[in-house]
Amino acid sequence: MTHLELDRRLELCVEPDPKRYEAENTTAADREAIRNSIFELEPNIFYWCETVYQSAYSIDVLFERVEELVGDGRPFCYLIDLTRAKKPDARTRTALKKMFSPSELRFSAIFTNANVLLNIAARFVLRSAAQESKFEVFRSYDQAFLRVRDELQRAAA
């Protein structure tokens, strides 16, 4: 996928009304934007564009989408875009563990566009949420993308 194609795809996950999503305040358009926040960038590479304000509910919606994408049990990696995400609360951090639970998950590469504070926060949250999963935090999309490709090639070898 080219950068232009990626930009077009990311337009689908722009939240109409960014807020901390809960079942009672989420419209159909909100739910669709959340679902569109995870998609298959390349075979076995799932791009996860985190919502601005995460919640346990938005994590549940994302996890449903991951289960659909993984359906056949194939190994995969996350390429996680935290460039617009705010720090999750304690309840959401607990819910995030679900996203890192699939046995098919091989690696997660997180990028923040060189936001030093977000890099530190991401490492803190992921140490708790990802527990057994391998992950690394990067400053740029390109660095993260190359690392994910390397991990998939190693897994296939």
N, C-alpha and C positions, 0 to 999 in steps of 0.2 A: 504494500500500500504506500503510495507516495505521500509526501507531506500535505499536498493539496487534498488528496482523497481523505486523509486523516482529519484535516480541518473540517471538511464537509461532514464527515461522520460524527465528529465531536459537536457539531451544531445540533444534532439530535438529542444530545444529553444536557443541553442548556436548560436549567430549571426555570420554568415560567415565573415562579414566585419562591425564591430560596427561603427556606425556613427549616426548623427542626421538625421533620415529618413524623407524624403519628397517624394511626389509622383514621381517626376522626377528622383530621384537617388536610388530608391528602386527596386532591382531585384526580380524575382519570388522567389528565395531562401530566400532573406531577408524577404519578405512578409510572407512566410511560417513559418520562425523562429519567427516572431512577433506573428502570429496566434497561434503557438504552445506554446507561453508564458503563455497562460491561458488554463487550463484543469481541468477536474473534478477529484480531488484527491480521494475523497470519495463522496457518495451521498450528494449533496447540499453544498459541500466544494470546492470552485474554487481556485486552486493554481494559483497565478499571479506572474510570475517571470519577474520583470521589465527589460526592455531593458537597455543597458548601457547608451545610450543617448536617452531620450524621446523627442518626438515632437508631435505636434497636429496631424500630419498624423499617427504616430504609435498608438496614443490613439484612433483614428478613427478605425484603423484595429482591435485593441483589443476590442473595444466596439462592433463591428460587431460580433466578436467571442462570447462575453458575451451574446448578444441577441440570438445567435444560441443555446448556452448552456441552457439558461433560458427558451427558447421557450415555455414551458408549464405553465409558471407563478408560478413555485414553489419557495418557499423561499430559500435563499442561503446566504452563508458567503464567504468573501474573506480571503485567507491566502496569504499575499503579501510579497514577497521576494525582499527586496531592497539591498541585499548584494553586488550587482555589479552596482547599479544605480548611476548615477551622478545627481547633483542637476538640476531640470528642470528650463527652462526659464519661463518668465511671460506668454507667449502665451500658453505654455504647461500646466502650472498650471491652467490656465482658462479652457483648454480642459479637464483636469482631472476631472472636476466637472461632466462631462457626465458619467464617470465610476461609480460614486457614486449616480447616479440618479434613477436607477431602484427601483421601489417600493418593489420589492421582496428581496432586499438586507437587511439583518438583522444586520450584524456586519462585521467589517474588523479588522483583526489582522495582524499587520505589524511587520516583524522582520528584523534585520540589522546585526546580529552577533556581538553585543556589540560595534558597532561603535558609540561612544558618539555623535560626530558631526552630523552623519547621523540621529541618533535618534531625535536630536533637530530639524534638517531641516525637517524631516518627520512630526513631530508634527505641525510645522509651515505651511507646505504645506497642510496637511490634515485638519487643522482647517478651511482653506479657501475652499478646494475642497470638502470635505465630508460634510460640513455644518450640515445637518440634520441627517446624518448617524452616528451611533456609531462606534468608532474605538479605538484601543489601540496599542501602540508601545511596542514591546518586544525585548529583546536581542537575543533570540534564537528561532529557528524553533519549538522546543519541547514545549516551553512555549506558543507560539502563537497557535500552533495546539491544545493544550489542551483547551485553552480559546475559540477557535472557536467551538470545540465540545460541550463545556458547553453551549454556546449561542444557538446552534441548539437544544439541549435538552430542554432548557428553552422555546424556541419558540414553540416546539412541545407539551409542557405540557399545 
